[in-house]
Structures are given as C-alpha cells and as structure tokens.
Amino acid sequence: MKKFISVIAIMLMLALTACSNKETPPTTDNSSNTQSDSVTMLEEGVWPENEYTEGLPIPIGTVSWAMLDTEHGYCSINIVDISETEYNEYMEFLKQEGFSVIEEVSEEIKGQDYVSIGTLLSNGEKGLSISYIPDNFGIYISFEKE
C-alpha cells in the first residue's frame, strides 16, 4: 500500500512540475538539487516505444511530453486532447491486456465543473498510475519489484 501511495505522490509531483514556471530563477542555492543525468525527455507528439510502454495500448490524444528515468525506473507520459469517453475506452483496453485496478479515486474539483480521476493498475509485471482530468491524461509506468 505504501508503494501505491508513493506512486500517486510521484505522479502529483510530476504534474505540478509540468505546470511550473521555468523562467522563475531559484530563490535558494539548489546546486545539490540538480536533475539526474538518467532523466531523458522524449519526443513530443510521439508515443514513446521502450521497455516500459511495450505491450501497452496507445491512447488516443497527443503526447505533450514524455520522460524516461532509468535511474529511478519509470517512464511518464502526458497526453492532451483526450475525452472522458476515450479515457474510459483506454481503461477497458488495459483491462483486456491483463491489467487489474488496484485502487481508483475520483474527486470533484471544488469550484470547477469536472472530476479528477486517479487509478492504480497492475498486471503483475508493470505498475501503472494514471490520472485524468478533462483533456489531460497522465500515465506513470514502472516495473514491479519482486
């Protein structure tokens, strides 16, 4: 259970990082907090093909960013222009490919007219953490440790 909470926390951090203002200079000395050389930003607009995405269905929509971190063992992809119907269809495709839902949480966002959905899935080999808000779909893929 702790692993799944950690995965959700990492997805939240990735989502918040993607929304940050990259032109704002740091206010403190972050020389010890540099990006790892193991992080590779992947091509926008193209579903990445690697060991993490192998065997996964490709969702409808446009890849806005994707990254691979070999040191920490994950691949993270953000898709835009995906409807809730397309999200639901993708979730069904994952189930057909042998993934089971471990946990799913949905929450109406206060002051907004939509629901945020977070889902953890596993097929025994890979773990997926998926988040969805209207027109925005994030997937964090890692291999499960034995």
N, C-alpha and C positions, 0 to 999 in steps of 0.2 A: 504494500500500500504506500509506503514511503517513496518508493521508486516512482509510482504514478503521480504522486503529489509533486515530486521533483521535476518530472517531465512537464507537468502543467505550468509550474513556476518558470521553467526554461522557456516554454512557448510564450508565456506572458512577457518575459524579458525580451525575447526576440521581436515580438510585436511592438513593444514600446521602443526598442532600439530603432526599428524601421521608421518610426514616426518622429524620431528626434531631429532637432535642428543641427545639421552637420557643420554649419558655419559659425556656431557659437563656440568661442575658444574656451578651453577648460579654465576653471577658476582656481584649481589647485594643481599641484605638481603630480601628474599621472604617469611619470616616467616608468614606474614599476607596473603600470596597468596598460600594457600595450597589447594590440591584437596579436594572437598567436599566428606563427607562420603556417600553422596547419589549416587555417581557415582560407578557403578558396571561394571567391564569389563566382558563381556560374553565369552562363549567358542568359540574359533576359529574353523573354518571348519564346524560349525553347524548353520543353520538358527535359530535365537532365536524365541522362542514361548512365547509371552507375550501379554498383552492387546494392545500394540502398533502395533504389527505385525499381530494380529488376523484379519483374513479376507483378508489379502494381499496375492497375488500370490507370490510364492517363485521364485526368479530369478535363471537362470542358472548361474553357476560360483561357486567360492569358497569363503566362508566368511573368509576374512583375519583378521578382527577384528570387534567387536560389543560392544557397551556400552549402558548402561541404566542409566539415571539420573532422579531419582524420584523427587528430589527437584525442578528441573527446568522443568520437564515434557516432556522428549523426549527420544527417542531411536535412535541411529545412527549406521548404518551398512555399512561396506565397503566390496565390492565383487571384486575379481580379476578373471582373465581368462573368461571374458565375451566379446563377439564380438559386433560390432555395430549392426549387424543383430539381435542378441539376446537381445540387449538393446531395439531396436525398437519393437521387439515382446513383451517384458515386458511392454513397454509403452502402447501397444494396449491392453494387458491383464488388465492393470489398468483402462483403459477407459471402458472396458467391465464390470469391477467391480464397475462402477459408479463414477470414478474419472474424473474430468474435468481439463483441462490445464488452469491455471490462467495466466501464463506467461512462455515463453520459449525464451532463448537466446542462440545463438551459436556464437562462435568466433574462427577464425583460429588463431592458436598459432604461433606467429612470430618466424621464424627460425626452426619450427617443421613441420612435414608433417601430421598434424591432426587438427581436430576441437574439441574444448571443448564445451559441451552442458550442460546447466543448465535449469531445469524445475521445476516450482511450480505447484502442483496439489492439489485439494481438492474434498472431497465427502460430505462436509457439517459437517462431524464429525471429520475427520482427515485431517491434512495438511501434504503434502509431499514436501520435497525439494530434488531433485535428480540431481546429477552431473555425467557426463560421459566423460571420455577420453578413448582412446583405451585401452582395457583390464582392466579398472578400473571404478567401478560404486559405487557411494556413495548415501545412502538414509538416510534422516533425517525425523523422523516421530514424530508428536506431535498431541495432541488433540486440536481442535479449541475451543477457548473460546467464550462463548455466550455473 
